[in-house]
Amino acid sequence: KAYPRFTGPQIAKIAQTQPAAYSNTECVALVSSFLCSLLIGSYAPIDFSDGSGMNLLNIHSHMWFPEALEYCGEDLRNKLRSPVASHTALGPISNYFVKRYSFSPECQLFPCTGDNPSSLAGLRLGPGDVAVSLGSSDTVFLWMNEARPGRRGHIFINPVDPSAFMGMLCYRNGSRTRELVRDDRVVLNGEVDKHSPEVAAAKWQSDFADHLLATKPGNDGKIGAYFLFEEIVPLAHSIRRMDAEDEPVEEPFDKATEVRALVEGQFMAKRIHAKSLGYEFGEKRRVLATGGASVNKAVLQVLADVFNSPVYTLDVSESACLGAAYRALHGYKRLADSAISFADALGDEATLNLMASPDPSAVEVYEKMLDRYQELEESAAFQFEIASGMF
């Protein structure tokens, strides 16, 4: 989906409001390619993956989209220069860094990319893998062999395999919302949980798990969509609940039921949105869970059951930085073997901790609930469009 804050619209703004500045611009760069330019001592190209987030790149042909370039600014193709694969060798580091900081003159440079594509590399996702970051806001990364761009979510060229794609879904209502529900503080635009990290972690492990374990998968037919903060996917800002007969429920459920409705709804939403981008669920899929809420096995069991996939945790901090190192290693090894894959370049797989496996009976329950949740979510999005004057 195109957003005004993305690079293409921002270039158009400069070209239209500051034509002299635009005309005098020799090269348009992303932050990632600018950093690489400093290191190499000349203009570095934009890599396919970070370039995918500009609203200017055709993710199938790996070329700039002519109609978009024409709209955004005159001669933009030459200002952007040609994009390259993320593993492309760009040459040795600038002689300035050799003399000033004693870098080896043999040090090779490879394209820098954005933090999100680099996180996919750092987590070492493979074909069909899903990473779910359960932080203050939630993020889902998807490795996809095919892509269906739509109105929700983002699709990039895969940063470690340009023949594949990376899907990304971002949610404002993550752990902040889970904490507010957990602590009986469900108010729109409510305060964020003020507990210290130690207290919050303990409450995730005990209180939240206890509420989930006190209820059964499917919640006896009760479902909810909780958009306490204005959501990104979908655009919505309300709370919707339905009973087993699909009748609206205005008052909160009892505490345990409310907690399960929230968690089940959040994970069903992620599954529905992932499928809409082209991700295919099935056997031999893995889910990697990271973030604060990934310490809670009861939460991860719901995730495993909704996604019908085993859930693992991976002890990785600063995954974007680690991904940069991994991509550099892959690029370096390609100098000797141009056919080597990212996985083969890195060697042994990272150590994963199996946290939850799907329960077939629960999987069957959630398969039947997906359509009901989607209808509930769509009604919340429709209400937001009307209230915002978008419809």
N, C-alpha and C positions, 0 to 999 in steps of 0.2 A: 504494500500500500504506500502511496506517496504522502509525505507529510511536509508541511511548509518549512520545518526546521532542517530538512535534509539539504544536501549540498546544491543540487540542481536549482531549486527555488531560490536559494540564497545567492547563487551566482546571477540568476535573472534579476534579483533585486538590485545588486550592485550595478549590473549593466544598464538597468533602467533609471536608477536614481543617481548614479555617479558615473556617467558614461566616459568622462575623461580618465578616471582612475582605471576603469575596465579597459579602455583602449590602450593605456600605457602598461597594462599587465602582460608580461612575457610568458609566464607559466602559472597555471592554477594547480595547486597541490592540496592534498589532504594533510592533516597533521602527521599521519603515519609516513607518507612519502616525503614530506618536508624534513622529518627527522632523518630519514635515510639519505636525503640530499646533503644534509650537513656532514654526514659521515663519509659519503663518497666523493664530495667535492664537486658535484655537478647535479643537474636536475635528475632525480630518481623517478622512475615510473610509478604509477598507482597500481597496486596489485588487484587482481580480479576480485578477491573476497571483500576487501574494504571498499572497492569501487562499486560493489553491488548495492551499497547503501546510499548511493548518491541520487537515485532516480534518473540516472543517465545511461546506465550500462545494460545492454541486452544480456541476460544471464545465460542464454542458450548459445548465442554466437560468440560471446566474450568480446564483443565490440561495442563501441559507443553507439547509442541509438540516434540516428541522424535527425529525426523530427524533434527530439528533445533538445539536442544541441542547438538546432536552428532557433528554437523558441527562446532558449536561455541566454544566448549571446553570440554575437558575430565572431567568426573564426575560433569558436570554442574548441573545436577538435584539435587545432594546432596548439592551443594554450594548455590543453590537458595532456597531449601526447598519447601514445598508445599504451594501454594497460598490459600487464604481464602476469603470468602465473606466479603464485606465491613462492615457488621454489626456484625461480629464475636467478641465475648467477649474474650479478651486476658489475662485478669486477673488484679490484682491491680497494682497501680503505684509502682515504685521502692521505697524501704525503704529509699534510699538516699534522695529522694524528700520529704518524710515524715519528716525526721529528719532535713534536711537542710532548707526547705522552708515551713514546717508545712502543707503539703498536708494531707488530710484525708487518713488514711490507707485503707479506704473503696473506695477510688477513683478508678474507673474502666477504663481500657484502651481499645480502639477499633482501628482498623487499620487506619493509615493515608493513604491518597490517593493523587492523583495529583490535580493541580489547576483546570484543565478543568473538570474532573468528579465532583470535589467539587462545581464548579460553577453551574452545572446542579442541584445539590442538593439545593444550595442556592437560585436558581430561582424557586424551587419547581415545576419543570416541572412534568406533569403527562402523562399518556398514550396518544400518538398522538400529544403532544405539540411540538412546535418549538420555540426556542429562537434565535433571530437575533440581534447580537450585531453590531451596526453601528458606529464603532470607526475609528481611523486612518486606521486600517485594519479591515475588517469585519470577523465575526465568526458566524457560524450557529451551534446550538446544536439541535439534534433531539432525541426524545424518540421513539424507534421503537420496535415492538414486534417480528419482523423478520429482518434479515440482509442479504444483498448481498454484501460481500466484493468485491471491484474492484480496479482499478488502481487509482481512484481519491477519496480523502477523507479518513477518519479514522473511524473505528468502534470499540467501547469498550463494554465490559460487563457493563451493567447499574450499577452505583454506589449505587442506592437505591433499586433496584430490580434485583437480579442476573439472573432472568429468562428472562429479557428483555435486550435491547441493547441501547447504546448511539452512535449516529452518530455525527461526527464533520467535518465541512468544514471550511477551513481557506483561506482568500483572502487578498493579499497585496493591491489590488486596492479598498480601501474603501473610507473613507472621504477625504484622501489626494487627491485622483483622483477626487472626486466630487468637492472639493474646487478648484482644478486647472482648471477644466472645467468651473466652476461657474465664475472664475475670468479671463477667456480668457488667461490662461497660459498653454495651452495644448502642452507640449513638452515632448518627451520621456526622462525619468530620470530628469524631471524638478524639480525646487525648490518646497519645501513644503510651503504652505501658511504661510506668516509671520504675519498675523493679530493677535492681542491680542485675548485671549479667549472671551472677551466681544464683540469685533467687529465681530469675526467669528460667534458667536452665533446669533447676530443680523442679519447678512447676511443670515444665514440659514433660519431664520424666515421670512425674507422679500424677498430678491432678489431671492433666490432659489425657494421659494414657488410661487412667482409671475411668474417665467418662466414656472413652471409646470402647473399653472392654466391658462396660456395663450395658452396652447396646449391641445389637447384632447387625451384620451386613444387610444393607437395604433399609435399615431404620424403620421397619414395619410400614414401609411405603411413604414415610414423611421425607420430603426433600426441601432444600432451600438454596437460594442464590443470594450471597451476602456481599454487596458492593458498598461497604461503609465509606470508602474513598472512591472518588470518580475513577472508574475503571478504564483501562486502555482497550482490552479485548474481553467483552465488547464494550462500547461506550455505554456506560450505565452507572447509576448512582442511587441505589435503593436496596431494600431488603425484600425478597419475595419468598414466601413459604407456602407449601401445599401439603395437604394431608393425603392419606392413601387413596381417597376418592377424587383427587385432583381439585379439591375445593380450597380456595385461598384461606390462609391462616394469618391473622393480623398479629396476635400476641406471640411472644417467643414460646418455643417448645420448652419442656423441662430441660434442665441443664445438660444432662447426658445426651438427650435427643438432639438438642441444639448443636452441640459440639460435633456429633456425628454428621448431622445434616450439612454443616459447614464444610467439614473435611471431604466428605463424599462429593459434594457439589463442586468444590475447587478442583478435585482430581478428574471428575467427569468432564468439566469444562476443558481442562488441558487435553484430555484425550480427543474430545470432539474437535477442538481447534487444530490439533496436530493432524488429524485425518483430513481436515479441510485444506491443509497445505500440500497434501499429497503423501503424507506418511502412512505406510501400510502396517497395521498391527498384525501380529501372527507369531508363530513359533520362532525360536532362536532369536528373540529380541531381548535386549538388556536395558535396564533402567539404572542409571547412576545417580544417586541422591547426594546432594551436598547442602551446606547451609545449616543454620542453627537447629531447625526442626528435624533435621535428619538424624538426630540422636534418639528420636522417639520411635521405637519399634512398632508401636501400635499404629502410628501415622503411616509408617512405611508399609505395614501390612495392607492398609486400605489402598495405598498407591499400587502395590503389587496386584491386588485383586481387580482394581479398576482397569489397569493397563494389561492385565493378563500376562505379566512378565516378571521374572525375578528382579528384585531390587538389591543393588549393591551400594556400598559406600566406599569412597576413595579418599584417603588422607592426603589431600592436596590443598595447600594454601598458595595464594597468588598464582592461580592457574594461567592467567594471561601471560605473566612473566615466564613461567615454565614453558608455555606454548611457544613463545618466541625462541627460546633455546632449542626446543625440539625441532622447530621448523628450520632453524639455522643448521642443525645437525643433518637433517634430511637433505637440505640443499647442498651442503658440503659433500655428502656421500654421493650425490647425483653427479658430481664432477668426475667421479671415477666410474659410475654405473648409472647412466641416464634413465634406466628403467626401474631402479629400485623404488619400492613403495615407501610411504611414510612409516607404516607398521614395521616393515623389514629393516628400515634404517635405524629404528629405535631398539629393535631386538625384543627381549623378553617383555611380556605384557606387565603392566602395573599390577600390584597386589590389590585385589578387590576383596571386600568383606561382604559375604552374602548375609543380608539382613532379613529378607522376607521372600517367600515363594508364594505364587498365587494359589488360592484355595479354589478348586473347581466349582464347588457349590456357591461360593461368593461371586466368582466370575460370572456364573449364570445369572445371578441376581442383578448384577450391575449391567450386563448386556441388555436386560429388559428395561432398565431405568434410564438409559442414555437419551432416548427420544423424549421422555417426560422432562428430563432436566433441560434439554435443548429448547423445548417449548417455553419453559419457565424463564430461561435466560433471554430468549428472544422477546418475550413480553416486557422484561425489564429494559431491554435496549430500545424497544419501540416507545415505551413510556418516556425514556430520556430524550429521544428524538423529538417527540411532541413538545415536551417541556422546554427544550432548547430552541424550538423553532426551526428544526432541521427537516421536518417532514411537511 
